Amino acid sequence: MEPIIKTANPKKIASFLLKLSITGGAIAYVAAQIDINQLTNTFLSANLLWLLGAFITFNLSKILSSVRLSLYYQTLNVSLNQREHLHLYYIGMFYNLFLPGGISGDGYKIYLLNKKFHSGFKPLTAATLLDRLSGLAALLFLAGLLFTLSHFSALHSLLSPLAWIGVLSVLPVLYLMNRIMFKSFLPLFKITTFYAFGVQLLQLLSALCIVYAIGMDEHSIDYLTLFLISSIVAVLPLSIGGVGLRELTFLYGFTLIGGDTASAVSFSALFFIITALSSSIGGFLKTPFSHKD
């Protein structure tokens, strides 16, 4: 990978240390609230074949996600083939998870693409942001839909109606944002939205494989609902790779419905391991087209 050499930024260092503190504090709190022996037993007894299925489907979601992002970049005359896009995507994943104190994976991709194709930081940033928004819209849609089918909807009479309002409004809102703020990418709305749902459905399939791996398939809807909600929470730039925030979400979620919190946290830990293993692939890949510069 091509490094970006920069002088240490005190603000970035402070931000990283804060994220590290929040991550560590959240993990310590979760550990204090659950039966560690039960968590360990659930973790170690997980079915490896189902975990392999989770790993494969997770990476399929990332491959499809890289295809979706490439459509936005192609609009800006970024002429990379799909293999190069995929390499760059995995390198970005590596940066995001393993180098949280430095440049982000998105920032690294934008830097490289602008250096090579001179597409402009602003258009590349807009394309990357819209890609994230389309993924978030699909995530919110599916989270709201599953929420209405889960035990969480019974916690309050207003929760299901609010979830349905979110389900029905999220795509129109995304379309309006696209039309007003990202007009040049509007022709891609249908296909990228379709891919966004494909990505999230593959991630749900990956999560379902983990549910089966730990033998909690009777509560699959609740697990999948919290998985999507925790994915939304993990987007917040408060911890390293969403670690700690996901576990807190599962801890409180299953506490609310009287579920098995240790198994729920073990699910979250297994998903992180799959994410980390997948992201580590980017550490072994060379930056696309760097040899041409």
C-alpha positions as CSV (number, residue, x, y, z in Angstrom):
1,M,0.0,0.0,0.0
2,E,1.1,3.5,-0.7
3,P,1.6,5.4,2.6
4,I,0.6,9.0,3.2
5,I,3.3,10.6,5.3
6,K,2.0,13.4,7.5
7,T,3.1,15.1,10.7
8,A,1.2,13.8,13.7
9,N,-1.9,16.0,14.2
10,P,-2.6,16.6,17.9
11,K,-6.4,16.8,17.3
12,K,-6.3,13.4,15.5
13,I,-4.2,11.9,18.4
14,A,-6.6,13.3,20.9
15,S,-9.6,11.9,18.9
16,F,-8.0,8.5,18.7
17,L,-7.2,8.4,22.4
18,L,-10.8,9.4,23.2
19,K,-12.2,6.7,20.9
20,L,-9.8,4.2,22.5
21,S,-11.0,5.2,26.0
22,I,-14.7,4.9,25.0
23,T,-14.0,1.5,23.3
24,G,-12.2,0.2,26.4
25,G,-14.7,1.6,28.8
26,A,-17.6,0.1,26.9
27,I,-16.0,-3.3,26.7
28,A,-15.2,-3.3,30.4
29,Y,-18.8,-2.3,31.2
30,V,-20.3,-5.0,29.1
31,A,-17.9,-7.6,30.6
32,A,-19.0,-6.6,34.1
33,Q,-22.7,-7.1,33.2
34,I,-22.6,-10.6,31.7
35,D,-21.6,-14.1,32.6
36,I,-18.1,-14.4,31.1
37,N,-18.0,-18.2,31.5
38,Q,-21.3,-18.5,29.5
39,L,-20.0,-16.1,26.9
40,T,-16.8,-18.1,26.5
41,N,-18.6,-21.4,26.3
42,T,-21.0,-19.9,23.6
43,F,-18.0,-18.5,21.8
44,L,-15.9,-21.6,21.8
45,S,-18.8,-24.0,20.9
46,A,-19.8,-22.0,17.8
47,N,-20.3,-24.1,14.7
48,L,-17.3,-23.5,12.4
49,L,-19.2,-24.3,9.2
50,W,-21.8,-21.7,9.9
51,L,-19.1,-19.2,10.8
52,L,-17.4,-20.0,7.4
53,G,-20.8,-19.2,5.8
54,A,-20.9,-15.9,7.7
55,F,-17.4,-15.1,6.5
56,I,-18.2,-15.8,2.9
57,T,-21.5,-13.9,2.8
58,F,-19.9,-11.0,4.6
59,N,-17.2,-10.7,1.9
60,L,-19.8,-11.1,-0.8
61,S,-21.5,-8.1,0.6
62,K,-18.2,-6.2,0.4
63,I,-17.6,-7.2,-3.2
64,L,-21.1,-6.0,-4.1
65,S,-20.5,-2.8,-2.1
66,S,-17.3,-2.1,-4.1
67,V,-19.3,-2.6,-7.4
68,R,-21.9,0.0,-6.2
69,L,-19.2,2.5,-5.2
70,S,-17.5,2.0,-8.6
71,L,-20.6,3.1,-10.4
72,Y,-20.4,6.5,-8.6
73,Y,-16.7,6.9,-9.4
74,Q,-17.2,5.9,-13.0
75,T,-19.5,9.0,-13.4
76,L,-16.4,11.0,-12.5
77,N,-14.3,9.3,-15.2
78,V,-12.4,7.1,-12.8
79,S,-11.4,4.3,-15.1
80,L,-10.5,1.4,-12.9
81,N,-11.6,-2.2,-13.5
82,Q,-13.6,-4.1,-10.9
83,R,-10.6,-5.9,-9.6
84,E,-8.8,-2.6,-9.0
85,H,-11.9,-1.1,-7.3
86,L,-12.2,-4.2,-5.1
87,H,-8.5,-4.0,-4.1
88,L,-8.9,-0.3,-3.2
89,Y,-12.1,-1.1,-1.3
90,Y,-10.4,-3.7,0.9
91,I,-7.4,-1.4,1.5
92,G,-9.9,1.2,2.7
93,M,-11.5,-1.4,5.0
94,F,-8.0,-2.1,6.4
95,Y,-7.3,1.6,7.0
96,N,-10.7,2.1,8.7
97,L,-10.3,-0.7,11.2
98,F,-6.6,-1.0,11.9
99,L,-5.4,2.6,11.4
100,P,-8.2,4.5,13.2
101,G,-5.8,7.2,14.3
102,G,-4.7,8.1,10.8
103,I,-6.4,8.9,7.6
104,S,-9.7,7.1,7.1
105,G,-10.2,4.4,4.4
106,D,-12.6,6.8,2.5
107,G,-10.1,9.6,2.7
108,Y,-7.3,7.4,1.5
109,K,-9.3,6.3,-1.6
110,I,-10.3,9.9,-2.4
111,Y,-6.6,11.0,-2.1
112,L,-5.4,8.2,-4.4
113,L,-8.1,8.6,-7.0
114,N,-7.7,12.4,-7.2
115,K,-4.0,12.0,-7.5
116,K,-4.4,9.5,-10.4
117,F,-7.4,10.8,-12.3
118,H,-7.6,14.5,-11.1
119,S,-11.4,14.1,-10.5
120,G,-11.4,16.7,-7.7
121,F,-11.7,16.2,-4.0
122,K,-15.2,17.6,-3.8
123,P,-16.9,15.3,-6.5
124,L,-15.1,12.3,-5.1
125,T,-16.1,13.1,-1.6
126,A,-19.7,13.6,-2.8
127,A,-19.7,10.3,-4.5
128,T,-18.3,8.5,-1.5
129,L,-20.8,10.2,0.9
130,L,-23.8,9.3,-1.4
131,D,-22.6,5.7,-1.5
132,R,-22.6,5.7,2.3
133,L,-26.1,7.3,2.4
134,S,-27.6,4.8,0.0
135,G,-26.3,2.0,2.2
136,L,-27.6,3.7,5.4
137,A,-31.0,4.1,3.8
138,A,-31.3,0.4,2.9
139,L,-30.1,-0.4,6.4
140,L,-32.7,1.8,8.0
141,F,-35.5,0.4,5.8
142,L,-34.7,-3.2,6.7
143,A,-34.1,-2.4,10.4
144,G,-37.5,-0.8,10.6
145,L,-39.2,-3.7,8.8
146,L,-37.6,-6.3,11.1
147,F,-38.3,-4.2,14.2
148,T,-42.0,-4.5,13.6
149,L,-41.6,-8.3,13.5
150,S,-39.4,-8.6,16.6
151,H,-40.1,-8.7,20.3
152,F,-38.8,-5.1,20.6
153,S,-42.0,-3.7,19.0
154,A,-44.0,-4.9,22.0
155,L,-42.0,-2.6,24.4
156,H,-44.3,0.3,23.6
157,S,-47.4,0.8,21.5
158,L,-45.9,3.7,19.5
159,L,-42.8,1.9,18.4
160,S,-44.3,-0.1,15.5
161,P,-46.1,2.9,14.0
162,L,-42.9,4.9,14.2
163,A,-41.0,2.1,12.6
164,W,-43.5,1.9,9.7
165,I,-43.2,5.7,9.2
166,G,-39.4,5.3,9.0
167,V,-39.7,2.4,6.5
168,L,-42.1,4.3,4.3
169,S,-40.2,7.6,4.3
170,V,-36.5,6.6,4.1
171,L,-36.4,6.0,0.4
172,P,-38.3,9.1,-0.6
173,V,-36.0,11.1,1.6
174,L,-33.0,9.5,0.0
175,Y,-34.4,10.3,-3.5
176,L,-35.0,14.0,-2.5
177,M,-31.5,14.3,-1.1
178,N,-30.1,12.8,-4.3
179,R,-32.1,15.1,-6.5
180,I,-31.3,18.3,-4.5
181,M,-27.7,17.7,-3.3
182,F,-26.2,15.1,-5.7
183,K,-28.0,15.8,-8.9
184,S,-25.2,14.6,-11.2
185,F,-25.6,11.1,-9.7
186,L,-29.4,10.9,-10.0
187,P,-29.4,8.6,-13.1
188,L,-27.7,6.0,-10.8
189,F,-30.4,6.1,-8.1
190,K,-32.3,3.0,-9.1
191,I,-29.3,0.7,-9.7
192,T,-27.3,1.9,-6.6
193,T,-30.4,1.6,-4.4
194,F,-30.9,-2.0,-5.7
195,Y,-27.2,-2.8,-4.9
196,A,-27.5,-1.2,-1.5
197,F,-30.4,-3.6,-0.6
198,G,-28.3,-6.5,-2.0
199,V,-25.4,-5.5,0.3
200,Q,-27.5,-5.3,3.4
201,L,-29.4,-8.5,2.7
202,L,-26.0,-10.3,2.3
203,Q,-24.9,-8.8,5.6
204,L,-28.2,-10.1,7.2
205,L,-27.4,-13.5,5.8
206,S,-24.0,-13.3,7.3
207,A,-25.5,-12.4,10.6
208,L,-28.1,-15.2,10.3
209,C,-25.2,-17.7,9.8
210,I,-23.7,-16.5,13.1
211,V,-27.1,-16.9,14.8
212,Y,-27.2,-20.5,13.7
213,A,-23.5,-20.9,14.6
214,I,-24.3,-20.1,18.3
215,G,-27.6,-22.0,18.3
216,M,-29.9,-19.1,18.8
217,D,-32.0,-19.5,15.7
218,E,-35.2,-19.4,17.7
219,H,-34.5,-15.7,18.3
220,S,-33.2,-14.9,14.8
221,I,-35.5,-12.0,14.2
222,D,-34.5,-10.3,17.4
223,Y,-30.8,-10.9,16.6
224,L,-31.1,-9.6,13.1
225,T,-33.0,-6.5,14.3
226,L,-30.4,-5.7,16.8
227,F,-27.7,-6.4,14.3
228,L,-29.0,-3.7,12.0
229,I,-29.6,-1.3,14.8
230,S,-26.1,-1.9,16.1
231,S,-24.7,-1.3,12.6
232,I,-26.4,2.1,12.6
233,V,-25.0,2.9,16.1
234,A,-21.5,1.7,15.0
235,V,-21.6,4.4,12.3
236,L,-21.2,7.0,15.0
237,P,-17.5,8.1,15.2
238,L,-17.3,7.3,18.9
239,S,-15.3,4.1,19.1
240,I,-12.7,2.2,17.1
241,G,-14.5,0.2,14.4
242,G,-17.8,0.3,16.3
243,V,-16.3,-2.0,19.0
244,G,-18.0,-1.5,22.3
245,L,-21.0,0.3,20.8
246,R,-22.2,-2.9,19.1
247,E,-21.8,-4.9,22.3
248,L,-23.6,-2.2,24.4
249,T,-26.4,-2.3,21.9
250,F,-26.8,-6.1,22.2
251,L,-26.4,-6.0,25.9
252,Y,-29.2,-3.4,26.4
253,G,-31.4,-4.8,23.7
254,F,-31.6,-8.2,25.1
255,T,-31.8,-6.9,28.6
256,L,-35.0,-5.1,27.6
257,I,-36.7,-8.2,26.3
258,G,-35.2,-10.6,28.9
259,G,-33.0,-12.4,26.5
260,D,-29.6,-14.2,26.9
261,T,-27.2,-11.3,27.0
262,A,-24.1,-13.4,27.1
263,S,-25.0,-15.2,23.8
264,A,-26.0,-11.8,22.3
265,V,-22.6,-10.3,23.2
266,S,-20.8,-13.4,21.8
267,F,-22.7,-12.9,18.5
268,S,-21.4,-9.3,18.4
269,A,-17.8,-10.5,19.1
270,L,-17.9,-13.1,16.4
271,F,-19.2,-10.6,13.9
272,F,-16.3,-8.3,14.8
273,I,-13.8,-11.1,14.3
274,I,-15.2,-11.8,10.8
275,T,-15.0,-8.1,10.1
276,A,-11.4,-7.9,11.3
277,L,-10.3,-11.0,9.3
278,S,-12.0,-9.6,6.2
279,S,-10.5,-6.2,6.6
280,S,-7.0,-7.6,7.2
281,I,-7.0,-8.8,3.6
282,G,-6.5,-5.2,2.6
283,G,-3.2,-5.2,4.5
284,F,-1.8,-7.7,2.0
285,L,-3.0,-5.9,-1.2
286,K,-1.0,-3.5,-3.2
287,T,-2.5,-0.1,-4.1
288,P,-4.1,-0.3,-7.6
289,F,-2.2,1.5,-10.4
290,S,0.5,2.8,-8.0
291,H,3.1,1.2,-10.1
292,K,2.1,3.3,-13.1
293,D,2.7,6.6,-11.3
